[in-house]
Amino acid sequence: SFDLAALQLQGTYGPKPKLKPTQNSKFDQHSQQNNDTQKAFYKPGLIAYDLHKYLGQAVLKKYLPGDRNSCEGKILQYRANKFGNMSRHDCWLRYAKMLRSNKKLYNYFGGAWYRGVRIQGDGDGVGAGMNGKKGMGDYHSGGGNSNSIVKADRNTNDLLVGINEHAITFVNPITQNVVERYQMEEILTFGYRSNAFLFVAGTLMTQSKMQIATMHGKAMNRLVRTHIDLRVRDAEKKGQKVNVPVANGM
């Protein structure tokens, strides 16, 4: 966590940050000439009240509110010791690489998040033999493959919906807990209308239907379609047999 925070800090301001003009302008010029710009800039108080932008709540709980300065000092120390000479560009490349390699962030990296409300009573456990199109009404649809499904607690209706190349994740916006997650391989059918997004996931024998009331249905549908299309292309390049999703009513 502190490595990522230090990289973010270095990536934001860089190895040669611009100092704000002060009354002692001669000292500022002297410090820059002596390569002390970093010491003058990366000092206590720089991000003391912006720690929430660099660290997650799980880490901040250990430090706030009483040990704020120690937390900031740790980030500053990590930055100076590990990344002080890195350019902003290299920092963000390293940052992205660390996120991609972190298995805990696998289903979150590169995701787009949308607010929505789950619509209940729309046939969550769909029986065997359903072709993925029943009940979609005037939805514009596309399809995909399914291997398995993992069911989780479904008591929360107010949701944050995250979509990345690996999965669709539903998060409780209050507790930040994952309510449910479907891998892209599990998506059988998906679609949208002006005020909702819907998809069916699972296997041919066991399927679940999720309908989310949202004003971002079209954008969510387009994003899911893009990720599935990319996965299909990658599989074809590797010579793997895949069932190409069929668009319906687009």
Buried (B, 14 or more C-beta within 10 A) or exposed (E): BBBBBBBBBBBBBBBEBEBEEEEEEEEBEEBBEEEBBBEBBBEEEBBEEEBEEBBEEEBBEEBBEEEBEEBBEBBBEBBBEBBEEBBBEBBBBBBEEBBEEEEEBBBBBBBEBBEBBBBEEEBBEBEEEBEBBEBBEEBBBBBBBBEEBEEEEBEBBEBBBBBBBBBBBBBBEEEEEBBBBBBBBBBBBBBBBEEBBBBBBBBEEBBBBBBBBBEBBBBBBEBBBEBBBEBBEEBEEEEEEBEBBEEBEE
